[in-house]
Amino acid sequence: MHTYKKKAILAETRRQFFSQAAKGIGGIALASLLTEEGFSVSKIDKPFGGLTNLPHFAPKAKRCIYLHMMGAPPQMDLLDYKPKMKDWYDKDLPESVLRGQRLTTMTSGQARFPIAPSVFQFNQHGQNGTWISELLPHTAKMVDDIAIIRSLHTDAINHEPAITFIQTGQQVAGRPCIGSWIAYGLGSMNRDLPTFVVMNAEKSHPKSGVQAISAKLWSSGFLSAEYAGVGLRAGVDPVLYLRDPDGVSRNVRRKMLDGLSKWNQIRNESIGSPETLARIEQFEMAFRMQTSVPEMADLSSEPKSTFKRWGEEAKQPGKFQNAALRARRLIERGVRFVQIYHRGWDVHSFAPEVLPAQARDVDRASWALIQDLKERGLFEDTL
């Protein structure tokens, strides 16, 4: 352990500990980027951090890419074929299904609850003859590589508590999310990039619903803030305030940080402040990210075959296709957990018009992602 880290642990008071853990600022959340020696290349063979007694069994998966469709895709139009619904067209939902369940504010005023089948066609694919909607032709090609679970249910009747439950295991906000638990328990496989990364992808259709989303979904809750998800933005600045100001060279920045570090060390020796030690490491972390993040986000090194497979949308920042491609590049560099939120799935009565555009955003990109993982030997140990 670095000398500064040892001193910080010894000097930190109870009040300072809880104060520091409660600060969900980006700098602390990126603490996993720090190395203990120099500025060497990032990916490592042996994870660091995490709990020493985990995992308690031989794991198969080493990393996870989580694609979350914000607003809830209608499963009956995509992956859950219900041919009998045609026989129930325009009939009221029977009491055997309602069973006195609470109704949402949006539907509580309805006089009727008529049943309608999907307007989209389904066909069987793969060795098991899995039924897949016509909206997902690329998913149909890889149906034998995925698991479709149709038995999930929830007590939540609104989006916000349901999404919070999926991410944290509780409908009430404040608990650590799944990515934070992975980072906390298993540690990092890269000293230059975050352990847990989050990206938001834009919708394509103008009538797509915009479901609310907030950083609480990738919060570390009561865990240390260093385990929170780190947001990567679209465009030339994936992380804000990383680039050097105009006229400031890399060498000048390095000298400035060296001088600032010395002053901070002097202050720490004077007052014994863990916050001062953390500040030293945060500055060093940001310096390292100036190289690692732009390199990861720069797609110019990708061959033409990549975009032939993924489509030209993968070159457009903000698109789901672009985010999914960056997810592949992140896990190639040792990032443990990558999460993408794709907005616009709260389609309601606009489903026939909007759903095809939403499906196009994710269908080809998801298939391309799986093919890339296979080619790179990452498919077998990536969730």
N, C-alpha and C positions, 0 to 999 in steps of 0.2 A: 504494500500500500504506500502511496505517495506520502511524504512527510507532512505536507499540508493537510491531507485528509486525516491523518492520525491526530494532528493538532486540533482540527475542527471537531472531531468526535470528543476529545478530552475537554475542549473548551465550551462546548455547547450546553446551554442550560435547558431546563424543561420548557420554559416559555419560548426560548429561541427555536427549539425543535418543533413545537406545534405551530409557531408562527411561520417557520420556513416551509413546513409541509403543506400549509394551507395556501401558499402562494402558487397559484396555477399559472405562472408566467412561462412563456416559451423557453426562456433561457434555462430555467431549472429543469423543465421537461426534457430538454435535450442533453442532460448531463451524461447520458450513456455514450455520447460521442467522444468523451475525453479519453486520451490514452495516458498511460503512466510514463511513457518514454517517447520523446521525440515526436516526429510527424510522419511516421512510416505508413505504408499502405494498409488499408483497413481490414479486409476480410481475414478472419482467423479460423483455425481449425477447431479450437477448443473454446466453448462459450465462457464468458466471464460475467460476474454478477449472478443474480438469481439465488435460489436457496440451495444449500449444499446437499440436502437430502432428497433433491428432486432431479430427475424423475425416479420414482421408486420401482420402475419396471423398465424393460427395454422398449423405448418408444420407436415408432415407425416414422411419424411425422416430425419434421424439424422446423417447419415454417407454415404460415397460413396466409392465404389471400382471401379476404372476405368481401364479397360483392353484395351490397345491401341495396335493394330496390325500395326507395322511399315512397310511401304512399300505398304500398301493398298491391302487387300485380294480381289481377283476378285469376285464380288458379283454374277455374272452369274454362277459361279461354286459352290456356297455355299448356298445362301439364296434367290436369285432372279431368279426364274425359268423362262426361256424364250424358250418355246417349238417351237415357230415360227421361231426361228433362224435356225432351221434345213432346213426350206424351202429356206433360204437365203444363204445357204452354198456356199462359193466361189464367191458370187456376191459382187459387190462393194458397199461400204457404200453410200447410196443415199444422194443427195445434201440436201434433207429435214432434214437430221440429221446433216450434216456438217455445213450448213448455214454460210459458210465463217469463221468458228472458227479458231483461231490461232492453229498451230501445234507445238508440242514439237520438239526440236532439234533431238531427237532420231527418230522421224517419218517423219520429213519434207522432207527427201530425197526419200521416198517410191514412187514408180510408181503407186501402187494400194493400196487400203484399203479394202481387202477382209474380208467378214464376216465369222465367224466360230462358231458353237454351242459348248456348253460344252461337254466334253467327259465323264462326270460323270452322273450317274443316279440320278433322283429325285423321291421322293415318298411323299405322303401326310401323315401328322401326326397331332395328337391332335384333340380337339373338333371342330376346325375350318378348319381342313383339310389343314394345312399350308404345303407348299412344301419345303422340306429340302433335301439337297444333301446327297448322300450316304457317303460322307466324314465326316459327323457330326452325327453319330448314337446316341451319348449321348445327344447332343443338341435336337435331334428329340424327345427324351423321356421327355424333359422338355419344349417343345415348348409352352405349355399353360401358362408357368410361365414367358415368355419373350415377349417383344414387338419388332417387326421387322418393321423398318421404311424404305420404299423404295423410298421416295420422296425427299431425300436430294440431293443437287447439289452445285457446287461451280464454281466460275469464274477462280480459279487457275488452271493452266495446268501442274504444276510441283509439286513434292512432298513437297519440303521445305516450300514454301509459303502456300500450302494447310494445312500442319500439323500445321504451326504457327497459321493459321487462326482458326483451330479447337481448339487449346489450349488457344488462347488469344482473338479471335474475330477480329484480324487484320492480314493481310498477312505480314506486316512489323514487325520485332521483336522489343521488348522493352516494350510491355504492360504486365501487370500481367496475369498469367495463371489462369485457372479456380480453381485449388486447392488453389492458393494464395488468391483468392477472398473469397473462402469458409472459410479459416482460418481467414482472416481479418474480415469478417462479422459475423461469428457465434462463433468464439473463440474455445477454446480447451476443451476436456472432459477428459484429462489426464495430470497430472502435471509432469509425469516422462518420457513421450514419445512425439515425435514431433506431431504437429497437422496435418501435411501434409508430407507424406512419398512417395518416388519414388523408384522403383526397375526396373532393366533391366534384361530381360531374354534372354538367348542365343538361337540361331537357332539350329535345329537338322540336317538338310540336308546340306551337304557340298556345293551344288550348289545354295543354297538359296542366294538371293541378300542381301547385307549388306547396308541397307539404313542409311544415316548419321543421327546422333542423338546428341544433345548437351543439356547442362543444361539450355539454354534459354527457353526450352519447359516447365520447371518447375520453371522459374524465377518469382520473385515477382515484376519485372518491377519497376515502380515508387513508389510502396508501400515499407514499411520498409522491410529490408532483413529478418527479423524474420518470415515473411510469405512465404518465398521461400520453395520449396520442399527439404526435407532432403533425400539424397540418401543412401540407404542401399545396401551394397555390398554382394555378395555371399561369402560363406566360414566362417572361424572362426572369422574374424574381420569385422562384418557388417558395423561398422563405424571406420575409421582409427584413430589411436592414442588414443584409449580409455583405452586399457589395461595398467596396471601398468608395469613398466620395471621389468626385472628379479631382484629379490632380494629386491624389495620394497613391503612391506606388505600393506594391507588395512589401518591398524592403522597408519603406518608411513605416508602414503599418506594423511590421514585425518589431522594429526598433521602438515604436511607440508603446506596444504592448509589453515589451521587456522593461521599459522604464516605468510604466504604470504598475507592473507586477511588483517591482522593487518597492515602490511607494506603498502599495497595499500590504506587502510583507512587513514593512516597518510599522504600519498602523496596527497590524495584527499583533505584532510583538508588544505593542504599547497597550492595547486594550483587550486582546484575546477575543476577537470577534469572528465567529463562524461565518457570518454573512460576508465578511471581507475575504475570507478564504474561498467561499463559493463564488464571489465576484471574480477572483483571479481565474478560476477554472472556466467560468462562463465566457470570459474574453478569449481564452485559449480555444475553447470549443467553437466559438463563432469563427475564429481564424481558420480552423480546420475545415469547417463547413463551406468556407468560401471556395474550396477546391472540390470537395466530395459531392456537394449538391448540384452545382452546375454540370459537372461531368456526368452525373447520373441522368439529369434532365435533358441533356443534349442528344437528340436522336440522329444527328448527322452521321454518327458512326454505324448506324443500322444499315445493312445492305438493302438493295432494291427488293430482294425477295421478301423482306419483312413486310413492306407495304403492299406487295402483291397479295400476300396472305391476309393482312389486317385491313386493307383498304386505305384510301387516302385520308379518311377522317382521323386516322391515328396520328397524323401530323398536326392536327388542329388542337391547340391547347384548350382545355375546358371540356372537350368531348370525352365521353365514356371510353371510346376506343383509345384515346391518347392516355388516359389515366390507367387503363388496364395494361397497356404496353409499358408504362413507367413502373407499374407494379411488378411486372416480370423483371425489369432491370434492377429494381430494388432488392428483390429476393436473391437475384444473382450475386448481389454484393453483400449478402449476409443479413439483410433486414429480416427480423423474425416474424413480424405481423404487419400486414398491409391491408387497409380497409378502404373501400371505395363506396361512397354513397351516390347513387344515381337518382336524380329527382324526376318527378313528373308522372308517377305511377298511380296517383289518386284520380283515376279516370272517370268514375261514376257513369253518367249517361253518355259521356263522350267516348266510351270504349270503342265502338266500331270505327270511329274516325281517328282517335289518338293512339290506340294500342298498337297498331302496325308500326308507327314511327318509334314508339318506345322499344318495341321488340327488335327492330332493326338496329337500334343503338347497341344493344347488348349481345345479340345472338351471334353475329360473326366474330365480334371481339372475344367473347367467351370461348368460342371454338378455337380461334387463333391462339389464345393464351394456353389452352391445353396442349395444342400441337407444339408450341414453343417449349413448354415444360418437358414434354416427351423427348424432343430432340436434344435437350440439354441435360438429360438425366435427372431432372428435378421433379418429375411427375409422381414418382413412387413415394417420395417423402415430403410432399406438399399437400396440405389440405386446401 
